Amino acid sequence: MSGDGQGLRVLFAGESWMKHVIHMKGFDQFHTTEYEEGAGEFLAALDREGFAVTYIRGHEVSSQFPRSTAELDAFDVVVISDIGSNSFLLPDETFLRSERSANRLAVLRDWTRAGGGLVMIGGYMSFTGIEGKARYGMTPLAEVLPVTMLDHDDRVEEPEGVKADFDEPGHAVLGGTPAEWPPLLGYNRVVAKADATVVARAGDDPLLVVGPAGAGRAVAFTSDLAPHWAPPEFVGWPHYQQLWASILRWAARAT
């Protein structure tokens, strides 16, 4: 853990997916498969900020995510976005060969408590997620996240747009960015823990929550970093880069 805010070392996992599409044309059909990534502008913003980012795509998590705190010590902050807990809990050696392996969410919990920075960003496969499939509330990571997760589908869809209200507009995690975000289109519903600080809300629901995790820090941003919940107005907001850089620096104690 370097503590150097300019050269922050970031491990980013998630925000990629594959689509298998059936094309129906009258009596006939054919299939196509597409691979997509959603974090392009987010990663570009971190690059412009001078951060050193290691990107583990969704389909790579089961084989490439660190299995020990020693491996995680190469980073200052770990960011998880829109990738469910099964990808961490079912490494290749366990799922394919029935071999024992480290619980990598327990490893991440222990690393965070020892002084690491953890950020979870919302999405259909974050927190509890669509149809309850992300299921982080049932994992060791629930112990260090600053929020309690629901036991059912936690998505709140707001197609008309929802504005953030700020309980702590001057909090350091915001890095001096304006306490007025462009509207968001949805988020994961969570409950802030007693020792956490709710910085921003959507109505009564937390949007940005920060808290201690032993000697480390954890952040929950319950909306998205990219479409669909983060519309072009948010991704293209002049303070988008500054906000994310500040969130990551705060989590890493590099502010």
Secondary structure, DSSP 4 states (H G I P E B T S, - for coil): ----STT-EEEEEE-EEEEEEEEEETTEEEEEEEEEES-HHHHHHHHHTT-EEEEE-GGGHHHHS--SHHHHTT-SEEEEES--THHHHS-HHHHTT------HHHHHHHHHHTT-EEEEE-STTSSS-GGG-S-GGGSGGGGTSSEEEPSS--EEEEEEEE--EES-TT-GGGTT--S-PPPEEEEE-EEE-TT-EEEEEETTEEEEEEEEETTEEEEEE-S-SSTTTS-HHHHT-TTHHHHHHHHHHHHTT--
